[in-house]
Amino acid sequence: MNSADAKRVLETALICAQQPVQLRELRALFDQALGADTIKQMLLELQLDWSGRGVELVCIASGWRFQSRPDMRVYLDRLHPEKPPRYSRATLETLAIIAYRQPVTRGDIEDIRGVTVNSLIVKQLEDRGWVEVIGHRESIGRPALFATTRHFLDDLGLESLEQLPLLDTPTQQARALEALTVSSADSGALPVNSPIPSQEALGSPTFQDGQAGREADLFFLTGTSL
């Protein structure tokens, strides 16, 4: 099989896939005859082939997938108009603490926030598929340790936690406020081979307005209050 045919196989498999596909799974398309480096190079070439179109090939935590470009979202939303859900400041802060300081217990979160964590907030994040229990701390009561999931990274369009923004100075934190709008839009890209879901199903939270909302938004990115 020549390179052009192999790329066509990859393209077809990814377009038809219901979920992101990992590199090792893509090797099975060729009965392991092609190495991982060769397939990755073809995927990069496919990314270039699809540049300038309304659909792009991306690599996220769960693997490779085709998805709509963020600037297409305004048109796709017209097919399924629905107001996005709003997440409270407490929910965003709790998620930020877990994302940036994981693994953490409920007690750790309460120590950082200075208030009791509502169990419904943790359940909301678990039900959303963003947070899960990965073990228990060897201390009194063996409290559950929470961490973010691969689904969390997928919804943010990230490959790994290392891609979360590292913001240390007040200037960087201020710039993060401006970037929030772009970040929330980018995470709403729609996978190609799927029905157009509600905003909730896409997992792109709507960040809040006003001073309290801005504090929650910044906390979501940096783990630091204004």
SVG drawing of the C-alpha trace seen along z (x, -y; Angstrom):
<svg xmlns="http://www.w3.org/2000/svg" viewBox="-33 -43 42 50">
<polyline fill="none" stroke="black" stroke-width="0.4" points="0.0,0.0 1.4,-3.4 1.4,-6.5 -1.6,-8.1 -3.8,-5.0 -2.7,-4.7 -3.7,-8.3 -7.1,-7.6 -7.6,-4.7 -6.7,-6.8 -9.0,-9.6 -11.9,-7.3 -11.5,-5.6 -11.3,-8.8 -14.3,-10.4 -16.4,-7.3 -15.1,-6.8 -17.6,-7.4 -14.9,-8.3 -11.3,-9.7 -8.9,-7.0 -5.5,-6.4 -2.3,-5.9 -2.0,-2.2 -5.5,-1.6 -4.8,-3.2 -1.9,-0.8 -4.4,2.0 -5.8,0.7 -2.6,1.8 -2.2,5.0 0.7,3.4 2.7,3.2 3.2,-0.6 5.1,-2.0 3.7,-4.6 6.1,-7.3 4.9,-6.7 1.3,-6.9 1.8,-10.0 3.6,-11.7 0.6,-10.8 -1.8,-12.3 0.2,-15.5 0.0,-15.5 -3.8,-15.1 -4.0,-18.0 -2.4,-20.1 -4.7,-18.6 -7.7,-19.8 -6.4,-23.2 -8.7,-26.0 -11.8,-23.8 -14.6,-23.9 -13.4,-20.7 -10.0,-20.0 -8.1,-17.0 -6.9,-17.3 -5.1,-15.3 -6.7,-15.4 -6.2,-13.3 -8.3,-10.4 -6.7,-10.3 -7.2,-11.7 -10.5,-13.0 -12.1,-15.2 -14.1,-18.1 -15.7,-21.3 -13.5,-24.5 -14.5,-26.9 -15.6,-29.6 -18.2,-27.2 -19.9,-26.9 -22.1,-29.9 -23.7,-28.3 -24.0,-24.8 -25.7,-26.3 -28.5,-27.5 -29.4,-23.8 -29.8,-23.2 -30.2,-26.5 -30.1,-26.1 -28.9,-28.2 -25.7,-26.8 -25.8,-25.9 -24.1,-28.1 -21.7,-26.9 -21.6,-28.6 -18.5,-30.2 -18.2,-27.4 -18.3,-24.8 -15.6,-26.5 -13.4,-27.0 -13.7,-23.4 -12.9,-22.2 -9.9,-24.5 -8.5,-23.2 -8.9,-19.6 -7.4,-20.3 -4.3,-22.2 -3.6,-20.5 -4.8,-16.9 -5.1,-14.5 -6.9,-16.3 -9.4,-15.3 -12.6,-17.2 -10.7,-18.4 -8.0,-19.9 -10.5,-21.7 -12.2,-23.1 -8.9,-24.2 -8.1,-26.1 -11.5,-27.7 -12.1,-28.3 -15.7,-26.9 -17.4,-23.6 -17.7,-21.8 -21.3,-21.0 -21.5,-17.4 -23.8,-18.3 -21.0,-20.2 -18.7,-17.2 -21.5,-15.0 -22.2,-17.5 -18.5,-17.3 -18.5,-13.5 -21.8,-13.2 -20.4,-15.6 -17.4,-13.2 -14.8,-15.8 -13.8,-14.4 -13.4,-11.0 -12.1,-9.2 -8.7,-7.7 -7.9,-6.3 -7.9,-7.1 -5.4,-8.9 -3.8,-6.8 -5.0,-8.9 -7.8,-8.9 -11.0,-8.0 -9.2,-7.3 -10.7,-10.2 -11.3,-9.9 -8.7,-11.4 -10.2,-13.4 -8.6,-14.0 -9.7,-15.2 -10.5,-12.7 -9.5,-12.3 -12.9,-13.5 -12.2,-16.8 -9.1,-17.2 -11.1,-16.3 -13.7,-18.9 -11.0,-21.6 -9.3,-20.3 -6.1,-19.4 -3.8,-16.5 -2.5,-16.6 -2.6,-18.6 0.7,-20.1 -1.2,-22.2 -3.2,-24.0 -2.0,-27.6 0.7,-28.3 0.1,-31.9 2.3,-33.4 2.2,-37.2 -0.8,-39.6 -0.2,-40.7 -0.6,-37.1 -3.6,-36.6 -5.2,-39.8 -4.5,-38.5 -6.2,-35.2 -9.5,-37.1 -9.4,-38.2 -8.5,-34.7 -11.4,-33.1 -13.9,-33.9 -11.7,-32.3 -10.9,-29.3 -14.6,-28.5 -15.5,-28.8 -12.6,-26.6 -13.6,-23.8 -17.1,-23.7 -15.9,-22.1 -18.2,-19.4 -16.9,-16.0 -17.7,-15.1 -19.4,-11.8 -22.0,-12.7 -25.4,-14.3 -25.4,-18.0 -25.8,-17.8 -26.9,-20.3 -24.3,-22.7 -24.2,-20.7 -23.3,-17.6 -20.4,-19.5 -19.0,-20.3 -18.2,-23.9 -19.1,-25.9 -20.4,-29.4 -18.3,-31.7 -20.1,-34.2 -20.5,-38.0 -19.7,-40.5 -16.9,-40.8 -17.8,-37.5 -17.9,-35.8 -14.5,-37.1 -13.0,-35.9 -14.5,-32.4 -13.3,-32.5 -9.7,-33.4 -9.7,-30.8 -10.8,-28.2 -7.6,-29.0 -5.1,-29.7 -6.3,-28.4 -5.9,-31.9 -8.5,-34.4 -8.4,-38.1"/>
</svg>
